[in-house]
Amino acid sequence: MKNIFKKGLIFVFTIGILTSCESNLDQIPFDDFGTQNAFVSASDFENGIRGVYSTLLTGGLYGPSGNGSVLSAADVLADNATLATVGRLTKRYLHEYTYSVNSSMTDMYTNAYALIYRSNQVLQFVEAFEGESKGNIIAEAKALRALAHFHLVSYWGKIPTQSADANSSLGVAYVTVADVNIEPARNTVGEVYSFIVDDLKDAARDINDTNPDGRMGKESVNLLLSRVYLYMGQWQNSIDAANQVSTPVADRDGFVGIWDDSTVSDNGLLFSIENENPILNNQIGVAWNQGIQSSLIAEYVVSKELVDLYADDDIRKEAYILDAANGGKDLNGIRKLFGREGQNDGVVDYKILRAGEASLNRAEAHFRLNQSAQALAALNEIRTKRYLTPPNGESGNALLAAIKLERRLEFAFEYQRFLDIKRYGESVQREPFGEYADGSGTPPVVQNLPAGDIKFQMPFEQTTLDTNPNIVQNPGY
């Protein structure tokens, strides 16, 4: 585990030293980071918490990592995306479930723990700070620490609703100290989720209603808490947290513009980060595509099955699917992250949390509590903003199927699909279509991942096991 924490630490130390200690550099030994000197004033802690946020943009989290990231893994592992042979075959090992102790999502694992380290470092030093922003800084650090652990346990552990033994099975190490030398053991899934909830409840209580652009506020934290409770099967708690989100669902008008940054208003965005030149200008869209529409080098395309699920009057069909071609063959390209209006460079803002999720979380939770009328009403909060003629009136199993469908349609290529299948305790079922728009081409090598398969949990890489003898490998690897 030591190598997890050591990677990327220079960044946060450098931020503190360059921004707050320039006048004191001669007082700091050349072989000492002098971190305690970097956290003194309110601006120091503002810089420190921004350093934590910056880790979200690394390759293994919301950046386009080569070996698997939060940004792309949930769709690559599931049924929304089809591997395109015209691309570079990136993340093929995820799509075909060939990951092993020698090949896993290392970037996600190391980047998440780097973020956790930075959060813990801020929390450690802020205890001695007496400024008025102290409570908000602590809240943000705890929210980000919870978010990173949530991503980790979602992939390396089971999800509580996945199976009867999920909570007692091993999750990940929940780390709350800034110490690069610790060798923590894995907590159980139940313990990890309990710690996540504790951090998020503290954060929801103390965080500012709104924070500067690119940072979480009270509604963002409550939405994340609602999702965590949904994964835990704590339905009423999920509803209660979702009810703290007052931002309305994104309107149909302007919905397409959310994804190419042409919509002027936030339109349902709760937590997003600007990706502007010269500060960032990151080409996050290369996770899916490179090139122009008429000659698209696609890493993955929208699966024909998913394309066919979108009704013609569903605005998401236009927002999420790109009419493209390669070598004279039509492709259903992934439009999310393709670029800003008129561009194709993959540079768009990071969209991390959206208000529409609150409605869908409430819809599912109400259904699980046998509150069908409330479930249908919450579901229709989304559907009335997506269709010209929205479906309506389902009950019983048809209502649950409609809720699951809308989650898939709403959050395609947005961090959730594989984890939804996993928490439902279902199997991944891919249709035997290839990458071209008409379904021809090369179909998925693996078209089924049975419910309960070990591949729903990632293996810990051998280097992690070698570095930290207290980490126990997941069964079957």
Helices and strands as residue ranges (DSSP letters): H 2-6, H 9-20, G 22-27, H 35-38, H 42-55, H 70-76, E 81-83, H 92-95, H 106-126, H 134-156, H 189-206, H 218-232, H 235-242, H 255-259, E 269-273, G 284-287, E 289-290, G 293-295, E 297-298, E 300-302, H 304-309, H 315-320, E 321-326, E 329-334, E 350-354, H 356-368, H 372-383, H 396-410, H 417-424, E 428-429, E 448-449, G 454-456, H 462-467
